[in-house]
Amino acid sequence: MALVENGGGYEDGRFRVSEATAGDFVALLKPRVMSLVVFTAFVGLLAAPVAPNPLIAVIAILSIAVGAGASGALNMWYDADIDAVMTRTAARPVPSGKVLPGEALIFGLVLSALSVMTLGVLVNWLAASLLAFTIFFYAVIYTMWLKRSTPQNIVIGGAAGAFPPMIGWAAATGSLSLESVILFLVIFLWTPPHFWALALFKCEDYARAGIPMMPNVVGEASTRRQIFAYSLVVAPVAVLPWLLGYTTAFYGVTAILLGAGFLYYAWKVLIMADADRAMRPAKALFGYSLLYLFAIFAAYLGDAVYERAAGLAGI
C-alpha cells in the first residue's frame, strides 16, 4: 500500500492509506462496457477491405481497449458524487472508497496518453486521433457537460460509444469510408432506445442523482414514443450494408430478423400500461438491445470473414 492524498487533498489533516487492489483498478475500466467496445472495434478492423498485419491488429485492439478503459476511469472519477447516491453504481470503486478520486484521475489520464500514443506510433495517427477524440468526447463532452445538463445527453453522448468500429477500420486502412460510417450510425441510433429503456426502470435512481434523463424530464409516455421512433430508424439502417452491396444476403436477412425483434420489443414498451410499475417491457427491451447489437456485429463479422475466405479460395 502507498501513502496518497485523498483526491488531491487530505482527510482529517492526514494522509490516507490507499487500500485499492488490482481488482479495484480493473473495475474502474468498466470491463463489460469495454468488451462491447473492443468487439465492435474488432469487427470494424476485420471488415475493412485491407487485411492488417496480425501484430498491428493486436496492438490496435489492445490500444482501443486501454483507451476505452481510460474513458471509464475518468467517468468514474468525475461522477463519484452521483454514483454514490444511485443503487446501480454505489458499489463502484470511487464512491465505495476503495479507490481514491486522485488515483482514478491519474490512472485514467495515464492510460489515455498511453493508448493514444501507442496507437499513433505503432499503427497510424488517424486511428489514434479518433481514439483521442473518443476519450475526450466521453470524458469531457458527455460526462462533464451533457450528462448533467440535458435530457439529450445520451443522444449526443452516444457518439462516443459509436466510434470504435471507425477506429478499427482506420487502424486497418489508414482511412475512413461510408461503410465504416454506417457501422457508426448503427451504434449511434441504437444507443437512445437502449439507455432510455434502462432509464425507464431506473427513473428514481436518476432522479435521486439529479440526472436529467428523458423519463424524468418529459415523462414516461413521451420517452416510450421516442424509444419506438429511434427503433424505427435503427432497424432499417442496420440493413443498409446489405442494400448497398457491402455484405451478402446472410447478413441482410439476419439484420432484418433482428430488427423485427427490436421493433417488437420497442412496440411492447410503447403500449406498456402505465400501471406496470415493474417495467417488464422496458427491462425486456434493454436485455434484447444488448443481444441485438452483439448479434448484428457478429453477423457482420461472420459475413466479412466468409467473403474474405471465399475470395482467397477463388470461389
DASULCOR-V663307 format. One record per residue. N is the residue number from 1. RES is the residue in one letter. NEAR is the number of other C-alpha atoms within 12 Angstrom. D_CENTER is the distance of its C-alpha to the mean C-alpha in Angstrom with 2 decimals. Layout:
n=N res=RES near=NEAR d_center=D_CENTER
n=N res=RES near=NEAR d_center=D_CENTER
//
This chain:
n=1 res=M near=11 d_center=32.57
n=2 res=A near=14 d_center=32.74
n=3 res=L near=16 d_center=34.01
n=4 res=V near=24 d_center=31.42
n=5 res=E near=21 d_center=31.45
n=6 res=N near=27 d_center=29.60
n=7 res=G near=25 d_center=26.79
n=8 res=G near=18 d_center=29.17
n=9 res=G near=16 d_center=32.11
n=10 res=Y near=17 d_center=34.35
n=11 res=E near=15 d_center=34.65
n=12 res=D near=9 d_center=38.19
n=13 res=G near=9 d_center=39.48
n=14 res=R near=13 d_center=38.59
n=15 res=F near=17 d_center=36.02
n=16 res=R near=24 d_center=33.69
n=17 res=V near=20 d_center=33.19
n=18 res=S near=26 d_center=29.59
n=19 res=E near=22 d_center=29.09
n=20 res=A near=27 d_center=25.58
n=21 res=T near=18 d_center=25.28
n=22 res=A near=16 d_center=23.23
n=23 res=G near=16 d_center=21.29
n=24 res=D near=28 d_center=20.47
n=25 res=F near=33 d_center=19.00
n=26 res=V near=25 d_center=16.96
n=27 res=A near=28 d_center=15.62
n=28 res=L near=46 d_center=14.66
n=29 res=L near=35 d_center=12.17
n=30 res=K near=30 d_center=10.11
n=31 res=P near=24 d_center=10.98
n=32 res=R near=18 d_center=9.45
n=33 res=V near=26 d_center=5.79
n=34 res=M near=31 d_center=7.36
n=35 res=S near=24 d_center=9.13
n=36 res=L near=31 d_center=6.77
n=37 res=V near=42 d_center=5.78
n=38 res=V near=36 d_center=9.55
n=39 res=F near=33 d_center=10.62
n=40 res=T near=41 d_center=9.48
n=41 res=A near=47 d_center=10.90
n=42 res=F near=42 d_center=13.86
n=43 res=V near=42 d_center=14.48
n=44 res=G near=48 d_center=14.62
n=45 res=L near=45 d_center=16.96
n=46 res=L near=41 d_center=19.21
n=47 res=A near=39 d_center=19.39
n=48 res=A near=39 d_center=20.72
n=49 res=P near=28 d_center=24.53
n=50 res=V near=22 d_center=25.28
n=51 res=A near=26 d_center=25.09
n=52 res=P near=27 d_center=24.12
n=53 res=N near=17 d_center=26.27
n=54 res=P near=16 d_center=24.98
n=55 res=L near=15 d_center=25.11
n=56 res=I near=25 d_center=23.23
n=57 res=A near=34 d_center=20.52
n=58 res=V near=25 d_center=20.26
n=59 res=I near=31 d_center=20.25
n=60 res=A near=46 d_center=17.51
n=61 res=I near=44 d_center=15.13
n=62 res=L near=31 d_center=16.17
n=63 res=S near=42 d_center=15.72
n=64 res=I near=54 d_center=12.13
n=65 res=A near=40 d_center=11.54
n=66 res=V near=40 d_center=13.61
n=67 res=G near=52 d_center=11.98
n=68 res=A near=51 d_center=8.51
n=69 res=G near=43 d_center=10.81
n=70 res=A near=43 d_center=12.76
n=71 res=S near=49 d_center=10.17
n=72 res=G near=46 d_center=9.85
n=73 res=A near=45 d_center=13.65
n=74 res=L near=39 d_center=14.30
n=75 res=N near=40 d_center=12.37
n=76 res=M near=43 d_center=14.48
n=77 res=W near=39 d_center=17.51
n=78 res=Y near=33 d_center=17.50
n=79 res=D near=36 d_center=16.56
n=80 res=A near=35 d_center=19.10
n=81 res=D near=24 d_center=21.53
n=82 res=I near=31 d_center=19.53
n=83 res=D near=28 d_center=17.94
n=84 res=A near=25 d_center=21.59
n=85 res=V near=23 d_center=22.61
n=86 res=M near=25 d_center=19.90
n=87 res=T near=20 d_center=20.74
n=88 res=R near=21 d_center=17.16
n=89 res=T near=26 d_center=16.58
n=90 res=A near=22 d_center=20.21
n=91 res=A near=22 d_center=20.34
n=92 res=R near=37 d_center=17.72
n=93 res=P near=36 d_center=19.60
n=94 res=V near=38 d_center=20.42
n=95 res=P near=29 d_center=21.60
n=96 res=S near=27 d_center=23.40
n=97 res=G near=29 d_center=25.22
n=98 res=K near=29 d_center=24.43
n=99 res=V near=38 d_center=22.93
n=100 res=L near=40 d_center=24.53
n=101 res=P near=36 d_center=22.64
n=102 res=G near=28 d_center=24.27
n=103 res=E near=36 d_center=23.20
n=104 res=A near=42 d_center=19.50
n=105 res=L near=32 d_center=19.89
n=106 res=I near=24 d_center=21.88
n=107 res=F near=32 d_center=19.67
n=108 res=G near=35 d_center=16.59
n=109 res=L near=29 d_center=18.86
n=110 res=V near=21 d_center=20.55
n=111 res=L near=33 d_center=17.53
n=112 res=S near=37 d_center=16.22
n=113 res=A near=30 d_center=19.69
n=114 res=L near=27 d_center=20.14
n=115 res=S near=37 d_center=17.09
n=116 res=V near=40 d_center=17.88
n=117 res=M near=28 d_center=21.59
n=118 res=T near=31 d_center=21.40
n=119 res=L near=38 d_center=19.42
n=120 res=G near=28 d_center=21.84
n=121 res=V near=21 d_center=25.03
n=122 res=L near=25 d_center=24.55
n=123 res=V near=35 d_center=22.57
n=124 res=N near=30 d_center=22.69
n=125 res=W near=26 d_center=22.09
n=126 res=L near=28 d_center=20.29
n=127 res=A near=43 d_center=17.34
n=128 res=A near=39 d_center=17.76
n=129 res=S near=32 d_center=17.99
n=130 res=L near=38 d_center=14.74
n=131 res=L near=49 d_center=13.04
n=132 res=A near=37 d_center=15.10
n=133 res=F near=30 d_center=14.24
n=134 res=T near=37 d_center=10.46
n=135 res=I near=42 d_center=11.28
n=136 res=F near=32 d_center=13.87
n=137 res=F near=31 d_center=11.99
n=138 res=Y near=38 d_center=9.42
n=139 res=A near=35 d_center=12.34
n=140 res=V near=25 d_center=15.14
n=141 res=I near=26 d_center=14.58
n=142 res=Y near=34 d_center=12.00
n=143 res=T near=33 d_center=12.94
n=144 res=M near=25 d_center=16.59
n=145 res=W near=25 d_center=17.46
n=146 res=L near=24 d_center=15.64
n=147 res=K near=32 d_center=14.50
n=148 res=R near=27 d_center=18.18
n=149 res=S near=21 d_center=19.96
n=150 res=T near=25 d_center=19.02
n=151 res=P near=30 d_center=17.99
n=152 res=Q near=28 d_center=16.21
n=153 res=N near=30 d_center=13.70
n=154 res=I near=38 d_center=10.71
n=155 res=V near=31 d_center=12.28
n=156 res=I near=25 d_center=12.63
n=157 res=G near=35 d_center=9.79
n=158 res=G near=33 d_center=7.39
n=159 res=A near=33 d_center=8.69
n=160 res=A near=39 d_center=6.87
n=161 res=G near=47 d_center=3.62
n=162 res=A near=43 d_center=6.78
n=163 res=F near=44 d_center=8.88
n=164 res=P near=49 d_center=8.61
n=165 res=P near=48 d_center=11.15
n=166 res=M near=47 d_center=13.27
n=167 res=I near=56 d_center=13.35
n=168 res=G near=53 d_center=14.45
n=169 res=W near=45 d_center=16.91
n=170 res=A near=44 d_center=18.25
n=171 res=A near=51 d_center=18.74
n=172 res=A near=40 d_center=20.86
n=173 res=T near=30 d_center=22.77
n=174 res=G near=28 d_center=22.79
n=175 res=S near=27 d_center=22.16
n=176 res=L near=28 d_center=20.02
n=177 res=S near=23 d_center=21.11
n=178 res=L near=18 d_center=20.82
n=179 res=E near=33 d_center=19.40
n=180 res=S near=37 d_center=16.36
n=181 res=V near=29 d_center=16.04
n=182 res=I near=32 d_center=16.17
n=183 res=L near=44 d_center=13.27
n=184 res=F near=38 d_center=11.32
n=185 res=L near=35 d_center=12.95
n=186 res=V near=43 d_center=12.15
n=187 res=I near=45 d_center=8.38
n=188 res=F near=33 d_center=9.47
n=189 res=L near=36 d_center=12.17
n=190 res=W near=47 d_center=10.54
n=191 res=T near=36 d_center=8.28
n=192 res=P near=43 d_center=11.59
n=193 res=P near=50 d_center=13.47
n=194 res=H near=41 d_center=10.88
n=195 res=F near=39 d_center=10.62
n=196 res=W near=46 d_center=14.26
n=197 res=A near=45 d_center=15.39
n=198 res=L near=37 d_center=14.19
n=199 res=A near=36 d_center=15.88
n=200 res=L near=43 d_center=19.00
n=201 res=F near=33 d_center=19.73
n=202 res=K near=30 d_center=18.59
n=203 res=C near=33 d_center=20.45
n=204 res=E near=22 d_center=22.94
n=205 res=D near=26 d_center=20.50
n=206 res=Y near=32 d_center=18.93
n=207 res=A near=25 d_center=22.53
n=208 res=R near=20 d_center=23.75
n=209 res=A near=26 d_center=21.27
n=210 res=G near=23 d_center=22.10
n=211 res=I near=34 d_center=18.66
n=212 res=P near=28 d_center=19.47
n=213 res=M near=38 d_center=17.22
n=214 res=M near=38 d_center=18.67
n=215 res=P near=33 d_center=20.87
n=216 res=N near=28 d_center=22.39
n=217 res=V near=24 d_center=23.31
n=218 res=V near=20 d_center=24.40
n=219 res=G near=21 d_center=24.96
n=220 res=E near=33 d_center=23.82
n=221 res=A near=23 d_center=25.80
n=222 res=S near=21 d_center=24.30
n=223 res=T near=36 d_center=20.73
n=224 res=R near=39 d_center=21.66
n=225 res=R near=27 d_center=23.13
n=226 res=Q near=31 d_center=20.11
n=227 res=I near=43 d_center=17.91
n=228 res=F near=34 d_center=20.58
n=229 res=A near=23 d_center=20.86
n=230 res=Y near=34 d_center=17.26
n=231 res=S near=41 d_center=17.70
n=232 res=L near=25 d_center=20.87
n=233 res=V near=28 d_center=19.12
n=234 res=V near=39 d_center=16.08
n=235 res=A near=37 d_center=18.49
n=236 res=P near=29 d_center=20.91
n=237 res=V near=30 d_center=18.49
n=238 res=A near=44 d_center=17.17
n=239 res=V near=36 d_center=20.89
n=240 res=L near=31 d_center=21.54
n=241 res=P near=37 d_center=21.24
n=242 res=W near=26 d_center=24.15
n=243 res=L near=21 d_center=26.09
n=244 res=L near=16 d_center=25.92
n=245 res=G near=16 d_center=27.13
n=246 res=Y near=28 d_center=24.21
n=247 res=T near=31 d_center=24.20
n=248 res=T near=27 d_center=26.86
n=249 res=A near=22 d_center=27.66
n=250 res=F near=26 d_center=25.99
n=251 res=Y near=33 d_center=22.52
n=252 res=G near=29 d_center=23.87
n=253 res=V near=25 d_center=25.38
n=254 res=T near=30 d_center=22.38
n=255 res=A near=36 d_center=20.14
n=256 res=I near=28 d_center=22.95
n=257 res=L near=22 d_center=23.32
n=258 res=L near=32 d_center=19.67
n=259 res=G near=35 d_center=19.60
n=260 res=A near=25 d_center=22.80
n=261 res=G near=28 d_center=21.33
n=262 res=F near=42 d_center=18.45
n=263 res=L near=30 d_center=21.23
n=264 res=Y near=25 d_center=23.37
n=265 res=Y near=33 d_center=21.04
n=266 res=A near=42 d_center=20.27
n=267 res=W near=27 d_center=24.07
n=268 res=K near=27 d_center=24.71
n=269 res=V near=39 d_center=22.61
n=270 res=L near=30 d_center=24.55
n=271 res=I near=24 d_center=27.87
n=272 res=M near=28 d_center=27.02
n=273 res=A near=18 d_center=30.04
n=274 res=D near=18 d_center=29.84
n=275 res=A near=10 d_center=31.69
n=276 res=D near=17 d_center=28.92
n=277 res=R near=17 d_center=27.66
n=278 res=A near=16 d_center=26.07
n=279 res=M near=27 d_center=23.45
n=280 res=R near=24 d_center=23.65
n=281 res=P near=30 d_center=22.47
n=282 res=A near=41 d_center=19.34
n=283 res=K near=29 d_center=18.56
n=284 res=A near=29 d_center=19.38
n=285 res=L near=39 d_center=17.09
n=286 res=F near=33 d_center=14.09
n=287 res=G near=23 d_center=15.05
n=288 res=Y near=29 d_center=15.84
n=289 res=S near=40 d_center=12.68
n=290 res=L near=28 d_center=10.85
n=291 res=L near=22 d_center=13.92
n=292 res=Y near=37 d_center=13.99
n=293 res=L near=40 d_center=10.84
n=294 res=F near=27 d_center=11.87
n=295 res=A near=29 d_center=15.42
n=296 res=I near=40 d_center=15.04
n=297 res=F near=40 d_center=13.64
n=298 res=A near=28 d_center=16.16
n=299 res=A near=34 d_center=18.86
n=300 res=Y near=44 d_center=18.06
n=301 res=L near=31 d_center=18.28
n=302 res=G near=24 d_center=21.44
n=303 res=D near=32 d_center=22.96
n=304 res=A near=32 d_center=22.48
n=305 res=V near=26 d_center=23.96
n=306 res=Y near=22 d_center=26.80
n=307 res=E near=25 d_center=27.67
n=308 res=R near=22 d_center=27.76
n=309 res=A near=14 d_center=29.90
n=310 res=A near=13 d_center=32.12
n=311 res=G near=12 d_center=32.61
n=312 res=L near=11 d_center=33.68
n=313 res=A near=9 d_center=36.00
n=314 res=G near=9 d_center=37.46
n=315 res=I near=9 d_center=36.78
//
